[in-house]
């Protein structure tokens, strides 16, 4: 079953964020990951949404998300991400 990684983002340093974003795609292929959506918050219709941006990645399964996140290639990018933005990452299993 497909699994999804959703990231909610508030960028603090645009230069570091640009570097991080440019390097993430090369880490995804090995794990079957693909970018589905990246966008800015247009309007909060219900509740509170403290993050300005969202990204959604699809993977073949939860094990692939875990493998990608733990990979040396992605782990090397985490310090850049942390310098660039406040990020909440969560994985979701598909019900379908």
C-alpha positions as CSV (number, residue, x, y, z in Angstrom):
1,X,0.0,0.0,0.0
2,X,1.3,3.5,-0.8
3,X,2.4,5.6,2.1
4,X,2.8,9.3,2.3
5,X,5.2,11.7,3.9
6,X,3.7,15.1,4.7
7,X,5.9,18.0,5.7
8,X,4.7,21.3,7.1
9,X,7.2,24.0,6.8
10,X,8.1,27.6,8.0
11,X,11.2,28.8,6.2
12,X,13.6,30.9,8.2
13,X,16.6,31.0,5.8
14,X,15.6,31.0,2.1
15,X,19.1,30.3,0.9
16,X,19.6,27.2,3.0
17,X,16.0,26.1,2.1
18,X,16.7,26.4,-1.6
19,X,19.9,24.3,-1.1
20,X,17.9,21.6,0.8
21,X,15.1,21.5,-1.7
22,X,17.5,21.2,-4.6
23,X,19.2,18.2,-3.0
24,X,16.2,16.1,-1.7
25,X,15.0,14.8,-5.1
26,X,18.2,12.8,-5.7
27,X,17.6,11.0,-2.4
28,X,14.1,9.7,-3.3
29,X,14.6,7.5,-6.3
30,X,16.3,4.6,-4.5
31,X,13.3,4.4,-2.2
32,X,10.6,4.8,-4.8
33,X,9.7,8.3,-3.5
34,X,8.1,11.0,-5.6
35,X,7.0,14.5,-5.0
36,X,3.2,14.9,-5.3
37,X,2.6,18.4,-4.1
38,X,4.5,21.4,-2.8
39,X,2.6,24.6,-2.0
40,X,1.9,27.6,0.2
41,X,-1.0,28.0,2.5
42,X,-3.8,29.9,0.8
43,X,-6.4,29.9,3.6
44,X,-7.2,28.0,6.8
45,X,-10.8,26.9,6.6
46,X,-11.0,25.3,10.0
47,X,-8.8,25.1,13.1
48,X,-5.3,26.4,13.3
49,X,-2.4,25.9,10.8
50,X,0.8,27.4,12.0
51,X,2.8,26.4,8.9
52,X,3.0,28.4,5.7
53,X,4.1,25.6,3.3
54,X,3.3,21.9,2.8
55,X,5.0,19.2,0.9
56,X,3.6,15.7,0.1
57,X,5.7,12.7,-1.0
58,X,4.5,9.3,-2.0
59,X,6.4,6.1,-1.3
60,X,5.6,2.5,-2.0
61,X,5.1,1.7,1.7
62,X,6.0,2.9,5.2
63,X,9.3,0.8,5.2
64,X,10.4,2.9,2.2
65,X,9.8,6.1,4.0
66,X,11.7,4.9,7.0
67,X,14.6,3.7,4.8
68,X,14.7,7.0,3.0
69,X,14.7,9.0,6.2
70,X,17.4,6.9,7.8
71,X,19.6,6.8,4.6
72,X,23.0,8.4,4.8
73,X,22.1,10.5,1.8
74,X,19.1,12.1,3.5
75,X,20.7,12.2,6.9
76,X,23.4,14.4,5.4
77,X,20.7,17.0,4.5
78,X,19.1,17.2,7.9
79,X,21.5,19.9,9.3
80,X,20.8,22.0,6.2
81,X,17.0,21.6,6.8
82,X,17.4,22.5,10.4
83,X,19.3,25.6,9.6
84,X,16.7,26.6,7.0
85,X,13.3,26.0,8.5
86,X,11.0,24.7,11.2
87,X,9.7,21.4,9.8
88,X,7.1,18.9,11.0
89,X,7.5,15.6,9.1
90,X,4.9,12.8,9.5
91,X,4.3,9.5,7.7
92,X,0.9,8.2,6.8
93,X,-0.3,4.8,5.7
94,X,-2.9,4.7,3.0
95,X,-6.3,3.2,4.0
96,X,-7.0,2.2,0.4
